[in-house]
Each structure stands twice: as C-alpha cells, then as structure tokens.
Amino acid sequence: RPLLPGVAFLEVARAAVAAASGRTVGSLRNVAWLRPVFVPADGLTLEIRVRAAGDGWACELVPAEGGPPFATARAVTDSPEPAAAQPLATPG
C-alpha cells in the first residue's frame, strides 16, 4: 500500500504556518507521527490545520472527512521584525 512520506507533513506544516503567519518558520518542534498515512488507490484528501498557540503555532494533519490526526507539530516563526538594512560603503 502506498504510504505518504513523513517528510511531506513537515513541508506542508512549514508552508501552512508561513502562509498563516506571514513569517518564515524557524523550526518545527514536538513533531509526532501518530499513525501512518496510507493512500488508497482512489486517493486521499487531507487537511493541515494551524492555529496560533502561545508563542508559536500548533499544526495537525487530519483526514478531510474528519477523524483523529495523522501527525502533529509545533512551529516557531522567526522574529516579526526584519533586520534593518545597512548601507554598503563604496569606495570613492
């Protein structure tokens, strides 16, 4: 049976949090693969759910039709303040 690679959840969670927060994801923590994602011949629709949680974001990969999550993680975004631009010194 085809199995969704676990790394797919990491990339989808990163992209979803970046889209929801407008920031770069610095790290994913407390990643838990709770059960395998077997893909049937007729396909499978999944949802990634993200919500602000304390100083980070909670993520979970769930079946679109409902049910317990396949995987969960906590994402931490980089600082909301971009580094100030520094002018370059040029000779002459």
N, C-alpha and C positions, 0 to 999 in steps of 0.2 A: 504494500500500500504506500502511495506517495506520502511523504512527511514534509511539512513546512520546516525549513531550517530555522533553528532558534535565533540565528543572527538576523533573520528577517524582522522579528519583533523588535530587536534593538534599533534597527534603522527606521522602522515605522514609528516607534515611540519617539526617537530623536526628531524626526521630521514633524510629527504632530505637535510636539511641545514647542518647537521653533516657530511653527505657524501660529499656534495659540498665543504664544508669549511675545513674539516679535524679537526674540533674542536668540543668541547662539546657545546651544546646550553644552555645558561644560562637562557634565558627567551623568551617567546613569548608575544608580545605586540600588542596593537591595533587590536586585533582579531575581525573580523566582519564576521558573518554568513549572507550572502546576500540573500540567498534563500535556501530552503530545497533541499536535495539530495534524491529524490525518486528513488528507484531501481526497474526497470521493471522486469518482470518475466524472460526475456531473458538476464538479466544482464546489466551492465553499465561499460564502460571504462572511467576512469578519469585520468587526468594528474596533477601532482603537479609541478608548475613552481617556480623556485627560481632564484634570481639574487642578486648580491651584490648591496646594496643601502646605500650609506653613511657609517655609522659605524655599519651597520647591514645587514640583508638580507630580501628582500621582497619575500613573498610566496603567491601563489594563487592556489586554487583548481579549475580546469576547466574541462569541458567535452572534451574528446579526439577529438571529431569531430568538436570542435570549439564552441564558444558561450561565453556568459558572465560568470564570475567566480561565483562559489557557495560560496566561502569563501576566505578571505584574512587575512594576518597577517604580522607582522614584527618580525624577530628573531634576538636576540643578542647573540653572541657567547662569551664564556669565553675567558680570556686572551690568546693570542697565545704563551706566554712564560710559559712553565711548571715550577712549583715550583722547586727550586733546591733541590736535595736530600741531606738530612742531615744524617751524620753517627750516628749510635747508639752507645752510650757509653756502654761498657760491663765491668762488674767487673773483676778485676784481671789479 
